[in-house]
């Protein structure tokens, strides 16, 4: 009887030990870019060096028009009531800042000029286009274009989930994760999901934060309205029960009990 009990304790100890080992996370599963050698120097080839987000439908653009003659600017921005409505506010440089929605046809409605194609252009391209158009209405026009709805979302196993405003047009997925407080210990770093809408279609991609190949990914730079989702590792579903915290203690206790039985012979 004692022999059978000892056999049972030994088997239980082994099972608990194996189960506990499987719930542990190895170092390589949490270190970013662990395929970079410690002595590496230089740069990665073919890594993206520049990035500009193209304007899309439903984008909200903030356009500031300045020039040498403030009277021209008043006329330009009061013809259809935008000087007092539509979110228009006077700027310190004598211009007027107005929020423009990119409509379903990909265009924005500009006072006196009419509809201007915006979808597909970068911010700088639209800025140059408007500067040329405004030359017919004011002297030395200065146009600045900014995104009003430039944001992204981070969900899942991060310390600060939510929707964030992009600080600039070159916001990377690493910066996004930093803004979200980094991944938790249970975040799956090798399989982060990025959801991106392009021309009305949702695209899905997986990126590996543990590999240097991330820097060459087209999803390294985020686009407006991107969603970053960090999956939990399998251990999370086990840890929710609180059991694994005590498996190590139980295994040690069983081992100690077997030792006591052997010594008591």
Number of C-alpha atoms within 10 A of each C-alpha: 6 8 9 9 12 17 13 11 17 16 12 15 21 14 13 19 16 10 14 17 13 12 15 10 13 10 9 11 16 19 13 16 17 15 12 13 8 7 5 7 8 5 7 11 8 9 14 13 8 8 14 15 17 16 22 22 19 16 21 20 22 18 22 22 23 25 20 15 14 16 12 15 22 15 15 21 21 14 11 13 11 19 21 12 11 11 12 19 16 14 12 8 12 17 25 21 23 23 19 21 18 21 18 11 12 19 19 21 15 17 16 14 13 9 14 16 16 26 22 15 17 16 20 15 15 20 19 14 15 21 19 14 13 21 13 11 16 21 15 15 20 19 21 17 21 17 20 16 15 20 19 21 20 23 18 18 22 23 18 17 19 14 17 15 16 22 11 12 18 17 19 17 24 16 17 22 20 14 19 20 13 17 21 16 16 20 23 23 24 18 17 19 20 21 17 21 15 11 10 9 8 10 11 11 14 16 20 17 22 20 16 15 16 18 22 15 16 13 19 20 21 26 24 22 19 21 20 23 21 22 19 20 16 13 14 15 11 13 13 9 9 11 11 19 12 10 16 17 12 16 20 14 13 19 16 12 15 18 12 11 13 10 8 7 5
